[in-house]
Amino acid sequence: MMNMIQKHPYLFLLLSFSLLFLIGNQFLSITDTAESNYALTSKEMIQSGNWISPQIYGRYWYDKPILYYWELSLSFLTLGINEFAARFPSAVMGCLSVLLTFWFGRQVYGLRTGITAAVIEGTSVEFWLLSKAVITDTTLFFFLSACIAFFWLGYTKNRNFYYISYLAAAMAVLTKGPIGLALPGLAILLFLGWMRNWRELLHLKLVSGLLLFAAAGCTWYILMYHLHGDAFITNFFGVHNFLRATVPEHPKVDVWYFYIAMFLIGFFPWSFVLLTGLWKKWKEHSLHFREASPVTLWLSLWSAVVFIVFQMIATKYTTYTFPMLFPLSLLIARPIT
């Protein structure tokens, strides 16, 4: 069985997780408020023919950028307006994320680690749930993961990979907003500082890369400002980004242990494998980040940045730290294999 999987890893992963993420979706009614908002907005996008300005109940809706609405609208146009079509984009992005994890894991750790990491990621509770949900998070997950993966390949193999990293960041910004650039940008700066390699900034293709990022990721924002002016800036950047970062929407869950609890539940059953491994390393006095390989350091740093940044943000949501699953799956798979 393992030999067959190793011979056809992409086919195995694609078939397995397509079934896992798609089966039964036609029976899952859309009842959640967030799910219904996304579905209704995309339905109105088709009905109005306005593919630039999201609307809900006939009014402009500045909650999220445009990319996920496009995904959902295209799914409705192809498969009809129904529950299965509404959940289809998240399932597709979930499958692509699993394949990306395998591909990157194979590049940096080897074939067996890549397969193991992909299976760990795709079978965790939160990943399975979000890959069946009408929500932006698997799309954001894929593009943030691609951003940090191709940064690493640009850093270690071919600097032209940096361009793919910029493009992935642009798609993340079109999915969720400024956090799509802020998170990987902060992680990259911290990594270069840790490695004492500030000279790499001269090779990051900043001018051409940022031009590519702006063309792909900022054009929609410019169009929205041209069409809606200060109303868009105030609502999107002011209310849905700045206020969420500084004022808790749900004060009752604004507690220091919120994301720890979400991690233990969301990454189940693998969260306990990780904690057991860390405890063993600690007891053996072998938990030394200075001695870790550069790629292990990069993945550890990325997961730490995601956790700490969202820990500092006032509004807490269960899915905010979801991008941690990409590096953590790889970090768990490495010692297992």
C-alpha positions, -999 to 999 in steps of 0.1 A, spaced: 0 0 0 28 24 10 46 16 -22 16 25 -43 11 58 -24 48 67 -29 45 60 -67 13 81 -71 13 105 -42 -7 133 -59 -34 109 -71 -37 93 -37 -39 126 -19 -63 142 -44 -87 113 -44 -86 108 -7 -92 144 3 -117 151 -25 -139 125 -10 -133 137 25 -140 173 17 -168 169 -8 -189 139 3 -222 149 19 -219 186 12 -252 187 -7 -270 178 26 -253 205 47 -278 234 49 -264 269 51 -276 282 84 -245 300 99 -246 338 96 -212 340 80 -220 313 55 -253 329 45 -237 363 41 -210 349 17 -236 329 -3 -261 357 -6 -235 382 -16 -223 359 -44 -258 351 -55 -265 389 -58 -232 393 -77 -246 370 -104 -280 385 -104 -268 421 -106 -239 415 -130 -217 436 -108 -185 417 -103 -166 445 -87 -186 458 -57 -200 431 -34 -237 436 -24 -260 420 1 -298 428 3 -292 454 -24 -267 473 -4 -229 475 -9 -210 452 15 -174 461 24 -167 432 48 -142 412 27 -122 417 -5 -134 403 -38 -116 370 -45 -137 346 -25 -169 361 -39 -155 354 -73 -148 318 -64 -182 313 -50 -200 331 -79 -182 310 -105 -191 278 -85 -228 289 -86 -226 296 -123 -211 262 -130 -229 239 -105 -261 259 -98 -271 279 -67 -272 251 -40 -254 239 -9 -229 217 -28 -218 245 -50 -215 269 -21 -191 245 -3 -172 235 -34 -146 264 -35 -135 256 1 -131 219 -7 -110 227 -38 -88 251 -19 -85 225 9 -73 199 -16 -49 223 -32 -35 231 2 -29 195 10 -11 190 -23 10 221 -17 19 208 18 30 175 2 49 192 -26 68 216 -3 74 189 23 89 167 -4 112 196 -15 126 203 20 123 171 40 117 142 15 89 121 0 77 103 32 76 135 52 57 153 25 30 126 24 28 124 62 25 162 66 -3 164 40 -22 136 58 -17 153 92 -29 186 78 -59 173 59 -72 150 88 -71 176 115 -105 186 128 -103 223 119 -89 217 84 -117 192 76 -144 215 89 -132 246 71 -128 227 39 -165 220 40 -175 255 51 -187 285 31 -159 308 43 -127 325 32 -103 306 53 -91 278 31 -85 302 3 -64 324 27 -47 293 40 -36 282 5 -22 316 -5 -4 323 28 11 288 27 22 293 -9 37 327 0 59 313 28 68 282 8 80 300 -23 98 326 -2 118 297 12 125 283 -22 135 317 -34 158 321 -4 175 287 -8 172 277 -45 162 302 -71 154 338 -64 128 339 -92 106 319 -68 102 352 -49 79 364 -77 55 336 -69 56 345 -32 47 381 -41 18 369 -63 6 346 -35 7 375 -10 -14 396 -35 -40 368 -36 -41 366 2 -47 404 3 -75 400 -22 -90 373 0 -87 388 35 -71 423 33 -39 438 46 -31 409 69 -22 389 37 9 410 33 15 420 69 19 385 83 44 371 58 62 404 56 68 404 94 79 368 94 104 374 66 119 404 84 122 384 116 138 355 99 164 376 81 172 393 114 175 359 132 198 346 104 217 380 104 213 381 67 199 416 60 219 416 27 192 393 13 169 423 12 190 434 -18 180 402 -36 143 401 -27 133 417 -60 116 444 -40 109 468 -69 97 443 -95 81 421 -69 61 449 -53 50 461 -87 37 426 -94 20 426 -60 4 459 -66 -8 450 -101 -24 417 -89 -35 427 -54 -42 464 -53 -61 470 -86 -95 460 -71 -89 483 -41 -82 512 -64 -113 505 -84 -134 503 -52 -121 537 -40 -128 552 -74 -164 538 -73 -172 543 -36 -147 568 -22 -144 573 15 -173 550 23 -152 520 12 -121 532 30 -140 539 62 -159 507 63 -134 482 49 -101 495 64 -117 514 94 -145 492 106 -136 457 94 -98 459 99 -87 487 123 -116 484 147 -114 446 148 -78 448 156 -82 473 184 -117 467 198 -129 432 207 -161 422 189 -167 394 214 -153 406 248 -163 373 266 -138 353 245 -110 379 247 -90 358 271 -53 349 269 -59 311 266 -85 314 237 -61 304 209 -44 277 230 -78 261 234 -87 265 198 -54 249 188 -59 219 210 -94 214 195 -88 225 159 -55 205 154 -69 174 171 -57 147 171 -23 160 160 -21 187 186 -14 161 213 12 145 192 30 178 189 27 186 226 40 151 235 70 155 212 78 190 226 76 176 262 99 147 253 124 171 237 122 194 268 128 165 292 158 154 271 171 190 271 172 188 233 149 216 224 174 240 209 162 263 181 198 275 175 206 240 164 175 236 142 179 235 105 171 268 87 139 254 72 127 241 106 135 275 120 115 292 92 85 270 98 86 275 135 89 312 132 59 314 108 37 295 132 49 317 161 42 349 141 7 338 133 -1 329 169 15 360 185 0 385 160 -35 372 165 -30 369 202 -23 406 202 -53 415 181 -84 425 202 -110 405 182 -107 368 186 -121 343 160 -116 306 160 -102 305 125 -77 333 128 -48 310 137 -57 285 111 -26 292 89 -5 277 117 -15 242 105 7 243 74 41 247 93 30 226 122 20 197 100 54 197 85 72 200 118 52 171 133 57 149 102 95 153 102 103 134 134 76 108 127 93 98 94 
